[in-house]
Amino acid sequence: MNISNDIKFSIFLGIIIALAFFFILGITGLMVALGFMIGYIFVFYLLLNNFELDMSEKIVFSLFIGIGIFPSMVYLLGLVISFRIAIAVTFVLLIFIGYLMKKQLKKK
């Protein structure tokens, strides 16, 4: 299995960021960094993975899209239901949308 340099660099950068948060803020900082990577970047990276973009473009776009869309969806759902449940529902909903996008794009 050959891993490209972009994937190696992304993993290395994620580990460096997580360690920096850990050493500066402790275990709470580590959890925040991991949550940020999973909640904001990873979900939208999977959505953008359906398009022909470079890995670095996908990461940057997913970061900025995630900063705008994920909190907005959680806030709107949080007005109706509990915010903890809204976070989980939004996460699952975005993963499901990514799955549907991949399935629809493979048909074409």
C-alpha positions in Angstrom: 0.0 0.0 0.0 1.6 3.2 -1.1 0.5 6.4 0.7 0.9 9.6 -1.1 2.9 12.5 0.2 -0.2 14.6 0.6 -1.8 12.1 3.0 1.4 11.8 5.0 1.7 15.5 5.3 -2.0 15.8 6.4 -1.5 13.2 9.0 1.7 14.8 10.2 0.1 18.2 10.4 -2.9 16.8 12.3 -0.6 15.2 14.8 1.4 18.3 15.3 -1.7 20.4 15.8 -3.1 17.9 18.3 0.2 17.7 20.2 0.4 21.5 20.3 -3.1 21.8 21.8 -2.2 19.0 24.3 1.0 20.6 25.5 -0.6 24.1 25.8 -4.1 23.3 27.1 -3.8 19.7 28.4 -6.2 16.9 27.7 -9.0 19.4 27.2 -7.1 21.1 24.4 -6.4 17.7 22.8 -10.1 16.9 22.8 -11.0 20.3 21.3 -8.4 19.8 18.6 -9.7 16.3 17.7 -13.3 17.5 17.8 -12.4 20.3 15.5 -10.7 18.0 13.1 -13.5 15.5 13.1 -16.4 17.9 13.3 -15.3 20.7 11.0 -12.7 19.3 8.6 -13.3 15.5 8.2 -17.1 15.7 7.5 -16.7 18.3 4.7 -13.6 16.6 3.4 -15.7 13.5 2.7 -18.2 15.7 0.9 -15.5 17.4 -1.2 -13.8 14.1 -1.9 -16.5 13.5 -4.6 -15.0 16.3 -6.7 -11.7 16.5 -8.5 -9.7 18.7 -6.2 -6.2 18.4 -4.7 -6.0 17.2 -1.2 -4.8 20.5 0.1 -7.7 22.3 -1.6 -10.1 19.8 0.0 -8.7 20.4 3.4 -8.8 24.2 3.2 -12.2 24.3 1.6 -13.6 21.8 4.2 -12.2 24.0 7.0 -13.9 27.2 5.8 -17.1 25.4 4.8 -17.2 23.6 8.1 -16.7 26.8 10.1 -19.8 28.3 8.4 -22.2 25.4 7.8 -21.8 23.0 10.7 -22.4 25.6 13.5 -25.3 27.1 11.6 -27.0 23.8 11.2 -26.4 22.9 14.9 -27.7 26.3 16.0 -30.9 26.0 13.9 -31.6 22.5 15.2 -30.7 23.5 18.7 -33.5 26.0 18.7 -35.9 23.0 18.4 -34.1 20.2 20.3 -31.2 19.9 22.7 -27.9 21.2 21.5 -26.1 17.9 22.2 -28.6 16.0 20.2 -28.4 18.7 17.5 -24.7 18.2 17.2 -25.1 14.4 16.7 -28.0 14.8 14.3 -26.0 17.3 12.2 -23.0 15.1 12.1 -24.9 12.1 11.0 -26.9 14.1 8.5 -23.8 15.5 6.9 -22.2 12.0 6.7 -25.4 10.8 5.1 -25.4 13.6 2.5 -21.9 12.8 1.6 -22.8 9.1 1.1 -25.8 10.1 -1.1 -23.6 12.5 -3.1 -21.0 9.8 -3.7 -23.7 7.3 -4.7 -25.4 9.8 -7.1 -22.1 10.8 -8.8 -21.2 7.2 -9.4 -24.4 6.6 -11.2 -23.6 9.4 -13.7 
